[in-house]
Amino acid sequence: MNTEHDWITTPVTADILRGHLDVETTAHGLLPHRLPARARRQIPDDQLAMAEAQPSGVRLVFRTRATEIHLDTLPTKRAYRGIPALPDGVYDLLVDGRLAAQTTVTGGNVRMITDMATQSSELSEGPVGTARFTGLPEHDKDIEIWLPHTEITELIALRTNAPVEPVPDRGRKVWLHHGSSISHGSNATHPTGIWPALAASRGGVELVNMGFGGGALLDPFTARAMRDTPADLISLKIGINVVNGDLMRLRAFGPAVHGFLDTIREGHPTTPLLVVSPILCPVQEDTPGPLMPDFDGGTLRFKATGDPAERAAGRLTLTVIRDELARIVEQRAADDPELYYLDGRDLYGEKDYAEFPLPDEIHPDPAAHRRIGENFGRLAFGDGGPFGGRP
């Protein structure tokens, strides 16, 4: 084993990254992206641009005997004017698939959101930092370093006290998932604690997480990115952001769902595809958006501001969304035997809400993430599920 002074620097390249769709070479290093460059050029707002660059589900994967690993990064942290600072993002290190260590990186850039309604922001630049992991077992082992799901993370250098080599293909299926901030991991405290990561672990699959905070809006460029991404299993969690933003009426929503599915099927004509409706969210079950922040009482909560009476005119609520998604899947499944539907309330429903209330009325807390991940693992990857029992 090398001494502490005999560091080996391994270039951070795409071949030791998992869970990304693209990488960008920056002035500092390598920036993973969860949308390809073509799609990023079509992003209409800063909210989605920030969300897709936050590496939810992205991890470094390699094999080594190293007992000490240093990863230099330049994080871009998010802050909101008038709200207490968010904790630093967490780096999870797994040894042979088990969580073995966690750390954070201080410093870095800070993007201050000055207006939550418009997502306007100001950027303050800061220094590079280092995620340090020590005391690791000396034997050969598979290492995964899951990047913070809440921080844009430029990868600068990987340093170890033993050589690094790529991990051979383990033959695991690739699960491509798209969803909202709940899938992105809002309110989860560390990257392997988000519900898609928990479900992927239970299912024994490789996760590619296209959960974008505020960005599950049936955008055609997202559908094309999914069409062009290799995958063995695909899921779409649709609805909450469409209602949040009050961006569509029922007349537009149905065709948009059909178009999204049509595009994915161009590249994945027979891949198991699971459509998941929204989890329970009482403030928007029967009240249309738009959703607005509410600081009454000194704590951030969200409230729906639409008029329930306007549902008759096509305004969308979660109840309306679920009915429409179930109808569309039933209709299409007659010609698409690998298309499935899952009611999101089976992942998190009334009993779960009573046990694990949504702290801000929209996003699940860490315990609820675990419940959703367990339920998805059982219902999707378990025996009889759309992803279960497949060679």
Stockholm file with secondary structure:
# STOCKHOLM 1.0

chainA/1-391         MNTEHDWITTPVTADILRGHLDVETTAHGLLPHRLPARARRQIPDDQLAMAEAQPSGVRLVFRTRATEIHLDTLPTKRAYRGIPALPDGVYDLLVDGRLAAQTTVTGGNVRMITDMATQSSELSEGPVGTARFTGLPEHDKDIEIWLPHTEITELIALRTNAPVEPVPDRGRKVWLHHGSSISHGSNATHPTGIWPALAASRGGVELVNMGFGGGALLDPFTARAMRDTPADLISLKIGINVVNGDLMRLRAFGPAVHGFLDTIREGHPTTPLLVVSPILCPVQEDTPGPLMPDFDGGTLRFKATGDPAERAAGRLTLTVIRDELARIVEQRAADDPELYYLDGRDLYGEKDYAEFPLPDEIHPDPAAHRRIGENFGRLAFGDGGPFGGRP
#=GR chainA/1-391 SS CCCTTCCEEECCCGGGEESCSEEEECSSSEEEESSCHHHHTTCCSHHHHHHHHSCTTCEEEEEECCSCEEEEEEEEEEEETTSCCCCCCEEEEEETTEEEEEEECCCCEEEEEEETTTTEEEEECCCCEEEEECCCCSSCEEEEEECCTTSEEEEEEEEESSCEECCCCCCCCEEEEEECHHHHTTTCSSGGGSHHHHHHHHHTCEEEEEECTTCCSCCHHHHHHHHTSCCSEEEEECSHHHHHHTCCBHHHHHHHHHHHHHHHHHHCSSSCEEEECCCCCGGGSSSCCCEEEECGGGSCEEEECSCGGGGGGTBCCHHHHHHHHHHHHHHHHTTCTTEEEECGGGTSCHHHHHHSCCTTSSSCCHHHHHHHHHHHIIIIISTTSTTSSCC
#=GC SS_cons         CCCTTCCEEECCCGGGEESCSEEEECSSSEEEESSCHHHHTTCCSHHHHHHHHSCTTCEEEEEECCSCEEEEEEEEEEEETTSCCCCCCEEEEEETTEEEEEEECCCCEEEEEEETTTTEEEEECCCCEEEEECCCCSSCEEEEEECCTTSEEEEEEEEESSCEECCCCCCCCEEEEEECHHHHTTTCSSGGGSHHHHHHHHHTCEEEEEECTTCCSCCHHHHHHHHTSCCSEEEEECSHHHHHHTCCBHHHHHHHHHHHHHHHHHHCSSSCEEEECCCCCGGGSSSCCCEEEECGGGSCEEEECSCGGGGGGTBCCHHHHHHHHHHHHHHHHTTCTTEEEECGGGTSCHHHHHHSCCTTSSSCCHHHHHHHHHHHIIIIISTTSTTSSCC
//
